[in-house]
């Protein structure tokens, strides 16, 4: 599974989100892809004021700060569906 963090190179909140994701990544083994929103005008139009944004595909899990409750709920739902 791959999660995506939409970020900016000068964004301290982005680095904090990536740092906060690290223990979750170690525990659950998902890949984290980082995309600079400023490299894609469509991403700027859609997410400009929300960066950093944590996505699973096109589904937004959270933005600005890592919401651990939302991430846990997402990971639990993925685990549930992978077992069935």
Secondary structure, DSSP 8 states (H G I E B T S, - for coil): -EEEEEE-TT-HHHHHHHHHHHHHHHHH--EEEEEEGGG-HHHHHHHGGG-SEEEETTEEEEESS--HHHHHHHHHHHHHHHH-
